[in-house]
Amino acid sequence: MKEILQELQKISRLLALQKEVITLEEFCEYAGISKSYVYHLTSTNMVKCYRPFGKRIYFCTTEVVDFLKQNQCDGNREITKKINNYFLKTNN
């Protein structure tokens, strides 16, 4: 029973991302961060948000995904390519 409930929650989260605009709560759940941290991100303009009625905060799902994909960390393959390219350039 517990496994079915967890699967339903996963499906619910995925369906929430099918919407173009999500709420603060949905953003927190998707990103796995607290409301207070999201408020910090919005107050420092690190993530774009919308307040059409002045109080509630909404987010565009594409902008949320773009925000979460910032500061990419290279894997071993990418690091090896960069090292090889560097040595190829310096040896010529």
Backbone as a chain_set.jsonl record, in Angstrom:
{"seq": "MKEILQELQKISRLLALQKEVITLEEFCEYAGISKSYVYHLTSTNMVKCYRPFGKRIYFCTTEVVDFLKQNQCDGNREITKKINNYFLKTNN", "coords": {"N": [[0.822, -1.195, 0.0], [1.948, 1.222, 0.783], [3.875, 1.597, -1.187], [2.317, 1.996, -3.459], [1.09, 4.409, -2.843], [3.36, 6.09, -2.808], [4.097, 5.923, -5.506], [1.861, 7.129, -6.693], [2.187, 9.715, -5.696], [4.547, 10.457, -6.993], [3.647, 10.441, -9.645], [1.765, 12.476, -9.462], [3.45, 14.689, -8.971], [4.844, 14.786, -11.403], [2.754, 15.33, -13.161], [2.08, 17.857, -12.295], [4.106, 19.365, -13.364], [3.397, 19.474, -15.979], [1.786, 21.562, -16.28], [1.747, 24.995, -17.265], [2.151, 27.049, -15.484], [3.085, 27.088, -12.098], [2.448, 26.758, -8.565], [3.803, 28.207, -5.52], [4.049, 26.192, -3.586], [4.098, 23.894, -5.202], [6.444, 24.346, -6.618], [8.323, 24.235, -4.519], [8.03, 21.558, -3.726], [8.75, 20.207, -6.083], [11.417, 21.069, -6.5], [12.526, 20.39, -4.13], [13.087, 22.079, -1.988], [12.838, 24.453, 0.732], [10.081, 26.656, 1.647], [10.932, 29.068, 2.738], [13.476, 29.337, 1.645], [12.846, 29.573, -1.051], [11.459, 31.997, -0.962], [13.629, 33.607, -0.316], [15.143, 33.292, -2.676], [13.419, 34.523, -4.519], [13.253, 37.127, -3.503], [15.82, 38.05, -3.846], [15.985, 38.12, -6.508], [16.931, 35.868, -7.852], [15.5, 33.843, -8.932], [12.873, 33.93, -11.226], [9.622, 35.176, -10.66], [6.021, 35.458, -10.48], [3.419, 37.665, -9.555], [0.413, 37.981, -9.873], [-1.848, 38.814, -8.464], [-0.839, 40.187, -6.415], [-0.267, 38.921, -3.945], [-0.042, 35.966, -3.787], [2.471, 33.75, -5.079], [3.65, 32.763, -8.243], [5.125, 30.539, -10.648], [6.761, 30.067, -13.764], [6.989, 27.036, -15.427], [9.02, 26.379, -17.291], [10.944, 28.298, -16.733], [11.571, 27.613, -14.129], [12.768, 25.102, -14.481], [14.956, 25.915, -16.035], [16.263, 27.506, -14.123], [16.935, 25.554, -12.21], [18.763, 24.107, -13.648], [21.08, 25.527, -13.692], [24.584, 26.313, -13.187], [26.1, 24.014, -14.032], [27.744, 20.953, -13.422], [30.559, 19.412, -14.603], [31.015, 16.095, -15.811], [33.269, 13.244, -15.574], [33.931, 12.545, -18.23], [33.515, 14.953, -19.696], [35.369, 16.615, -18.424], [37.776, 15.332, -19.055], [37.779, 15.712, -21.836], [38.051, 18.52, -21.934], [40.583, 18.822, -20.789], [42.194, 17.44, -22.634], [41.725, 19.019, -24.936], [42.854, 21.419, -24.057], [45.585, 20.733, -23.781], [46.144, 20.07, -26.446], [45.866, 22.555, -27.687], [47.876, 24.056, -26.401], [50.187, 22.752, -27.13], [50.505, 23.272, -29.777]], "CA": [[0.0, 0.0, 0.0], [2.847, 2.361, 0.878], [4.519, 1.746, -2.492], [1.323, 2.556, -4.378], [0.952, 5.811, -2.468], [4.558, 6.778, -3.272], [4.004, 6.016, -6.967], [0.849, 8.139, -6.985], [2.778, 11.02, -5.412], [5.479, 10.732, -8.095], [2.832, 10.779, -10.815], [1.191, 13.793, -9.192], [4.509, 15.684, -9.186], [5.1, 14.872, -12.841], [1.618, 16.005, -13.778], [2.145, 19.28, -11.931], [5.035, 20.024, -14.287], [2.775, 19.591, -17.285], [1.142, 22.868, -16.296], [2.663, 26.069, -17.642], [2.392, 27.868, -14.304], [2.94, 26.317, -10.867], [2.389, 27.544, -7.331], [4.963, 28.165, -4.641], [4.11, 24.867, -2.971], [4.512, 22.932, -6.232], [7.859, 24.611, -6.877], [9.079, 23.702, -3.376], [7.996, 20.097, -3.776], [9.514, 19.75, -7.243], [12.84, 21.356, -6.327], [12.987, 19.825, -2.86], [13.615, 23.149, -1.141], [11.843, 25.012, 1.644], [9.424, 27.903, 1.257], [11.752, 30.216, 3.132], [14.561, 29.483, 0.674], [12.247, 30.097, -2.287], [11.239, 33.428, -0.724], [14.947, 34.237, -0.431], [15.488, 33.317, -4.095], [12.603, 35.509, -5.22], [13.57, 38.48, -3.016], [17.124, 38.441, -4.39], [15.834, 38.025, -7.969], [17.679, 34.745, -8.404], [14.52, 33.084, -9.705], [11.797, 34.808, -11.667], [8.296, 34.778, -10.195], [4.914, 36.319, -10.895], [2.434, 37.949, -8.508], [-0.666, 38.675, -10.584], [-2.828, 39.368, -7.538], [-0.106, 40.894, -5.384], [0.109, 38.165, -2.765], [0.427, 34.611, -4.117], [3.595, 33.688, -6.01], [3.561, 31.727, -9.264], [6.353, 30.347, -11.41], [6.66, 29.426, -15.064], [7.728, 25.773, -15.297], [10.255, 26.391, -18.082], [11.915, 29.122, -16.009], [11.99, 26.828, -12.966], [13.717, 24.098, -14.973], [16.181, 26.645, -16.397], [16.923, 27.886, -12.88], [17.499, 24.362, -11.575], [19.841, 23.575, -14.475], [22.229, 26.437, -13.631], [25.819, 25.853, -12.545], [26.326, 22.616, -14.409], [29.002, 20.339, -13.01], [30.999, 18.482, -15.629], [31.371, 14.738, -15.422], [34.636, 12.842, -15.925], [34.105, 12.575, -19.684], [33.644, 16.341, -20.117], [36.633, 17.131, -17.883], [38.843, 14.742, -19.862], [37.764, 16.414, -23.127], [38.604, 19.858, -21.733], [42.027, 18.682, -20.559], [42.802, 17.089, -23.918], [41.681, 20.208, -25.799], [43.814, 22.38, -23.536], [46.939, 20.284, -24.155], [46.268, 20.161, -27.903], [46.043, 23.972, -28.021], [49.143, 24.582, -25.876], [51.306, 22.094, -27.803], [50.61, 23.766, -31.166]], "C": [[0.869, 1.263, 0.0], [3.51, 2.658, -0.476], [3.574, 2.377, -3.508], [1.145, 4.039, -4.099], [2.152, 6.626, -2.945], [4.535, 6.951, -4.79], [2.989, 7.072, -7.381], [1.386, 9.552, -6.736], [3.763, 11.413, -6.513], [4.72, 11.158, -9.345], [2.229, 12.164, -10.665], [2.209, 14.901, -9.426], [4.799, 15.873, -10.67], [3.966, 15.588, -13.569], [1.623, 17.497, -13.475], [3.07, 20.029, -12.883], [4.486, 20.127, -15.696], [2.044, 20.928, -17.416], [2.188, 23.916, -16.674], [3.058, 26.921, -16.445], [2.146, 27.008, -13.069], [2.962, 27.252, -9.66], [3.704, 27.425, -6.56], [5.135, 26.77, -4.041], [4.591, 23.809, -3.967], [5.992, 23.1, -6.574], [8.731, 24.025, -5.764], [9.152, 22.182, -3.436], [8.846, 19.569, -4.927], [11.018, 19.91, -7.027], [13.4, 20.76, -5.043], [13.606, 20.861, -1.943], [12.472, 23.754, -0.325], [11.241, 26.304, 1.098], [10.298, 29.106, 1.587], [12.898, 30.425, 2.15], [14.029, 30.007, -0.663], [11.957, 31.58, -2.131], [12.559, 34.191, -0.825], [15.346, 34.357, -1.901], [14.691, 34.367, -4.859], [12.95, 36.934, -4.78], [14.915, 38.978, -3.526], [17.152, 38.333, -5.917], [16.677, 36.923, -8.602], [16.777, 33.832, -9.229], [13.352, 34.021, -10.006], [10.461, 34.273, -11.17], [7.277, 35.814, -10.644], [3.931, 36.45, -9.742], [1.259, 38.693, -9.143], [-1.696, 39.328, -9.664], [-2.159, 40.05, -6.349], [0.362, 40.06, -4.209], [0.704, 36.801, -3.107], [1.511, 34.668, -5.188], [3.402, 32.51, -6.96], [4.862, 31.698, -10.051], [6.026, 29.69, -12.74], [7.536, 28.169, -15.031], [9.02, 25.775, -16.11], [11.334, 27.212, -17.395], [12.424, 28.405, -14.761], [13.029, 25.8, -13.391], [15.024, 24.767, -15.358], [16.96, 27.045, -15.145], [17.618, 26.686, -12.247], [18.667, 23.781, -12.374], [21.06, 24.495, -14.51], [23.409, 25.751, -12.956], [26.077, 24.369, -12.772], [27.702, 22.154, -13.947], [29.374, 19.297, -14.059], [31.315, 17.117, -15.04], [32.787, 14.431, -15.877], [34.9, 12.941, -17.425], [34.326, 14.006, -20.189], [34.958, 16.952, -19.637], [37.812, 16.606, -18.702], [38.926, 15.432, -21.224], [38.401, 17.796, -22.998], [40.117, 19.805, -21.538], [42.74, 18.372, -21.869], [42.82, 18.272, -24.871], [42.696, 21.251, -25.355], [45.231, 22.012, -23.961], [47.162, 20.342, -25.656], [46.538, 21.599, -28.325], [47.414, 24.473, -27.578], [50.355, 23.944, -26.567], [51.481, 22.576, -29.235], [51.186, 25.146, -31.228]], "O": [[0.57, 2.24, -0.687], [3.682, 3.817, -0.856], [3.991, 3.199, -4.323], [1.057, 4.839, -5.031], [1.98, 7.741, -3.438], [4.912, 8.006, -5.301], [3.232, 7.829, -8.32], [1.07, 10.478, -7.484], [3.808, 12.574, -6.92], [5.102, 12.115, -10.019], [2.184, 12.937, -11.622], [1.881, 15.934, -10.009], [4.978, 17.0, -11.133], [4.208, 16.365, -14.491], [1.215, 18.306, -14.308], [2.842, 21.203, -13.175], [5.073, 20.815, -16.53], [1.723, 21.367, -18.521], [3.379, 23.73, -16.423], [4.167, 27.454, -16.395], [1.148, 26.293, -12.985], [3.435, 28.386, -9.738], [4.587, 26.643, -6.913], [6.245, 26.238, -4.0], [5.39, 22.938, -3.622], [6.703, 22.119, -6.792], [9.754, 23.395, -6.036], [10.211, 21.594, -3.22], [9.58, 18.594, -4.763], [11.797, 19.007, -7.33], [14.615, 20.641, -4.889], [14.544, 20.56, -1.203], [11.297, 23.584, -0.652], [11.804, 26.953, 0.217], [10.39, 30.05, 0.802], [13.257, 31.565, 1.853], [14.696, 30.799, -1.328], [12.182, 32.352, -3.064], [12.597, 35.299, -1.362], [15.832, 35.405, -2.326], [15.227, 35.029, -5.748], [12.941, 37.852, -5.601], [15.134, 40.185, -3.631], [18.209, 38.442, -6.537], [17.088, 37.037, -9.756], [17.248, 33.129, -10.123], [12.911, 34.793, -9.154], [10.194, 33.074, -11.245], [7.625, 36.894, -11.121], [3.642, 35.48, -9.041], [1.126, 39.904, -8.967], [-2.347, 40.297, -10.056], [-2.827, 40.444, -5.394], [1.308, 40.454, -3.527], [1.846, 36.519, -2.745], [1.479, 35.513, -6.083], [3.041, 31.409, -6.543], [5.597, 32.683, -10.114], [5.123, 28.859, -12.829], [8.703, 28.24, -14.645], [10.024, 25.224, -15.659], [12.514, 26.865, -17.462], [13.582, 28.572, -14.378], [14.058, 25.646, -12.732], [16.096, 24.248, -15.046], [18.185, 26.932, -15.116], [18.759, 26.792, -11.798], [19.477, 23.036, -11.822], [21.983, 24.257, -15.289], [23.255, 24.753, -12.253], [26.246, 23.59, -11.834], [28.691, 22.876, -14.07], [28.584, 18.404, -14.361], [31.816, 17.003, -13.922], [33.435, 15.272, -16.5], [35.974, 13.375, -17.84], [35.213, 14.248, -21.008], [35.588, 17.721, -20.363], [38.74, 17.355, -19.006], [40.022, 15.706, -21.712], [39.195, 18.2, -23.847], [40.845, 20.648, -22.063], [43.769, 18.973, -22.179], [43.822, 18.508, -25.545], [43.33, 21.897, -26.19], [45.986, 22.858, -24.44], [48.273, 20.638, -26.096], [47.347, 21.84, -29.221], [48.053, 25.236, -28.303], [51.434, 24.536, -26.585], [52.514, 22.309, -29.848], [51.34, 25.702, -32.315]]}, "num_chains": 1, "name": "protein.A"}
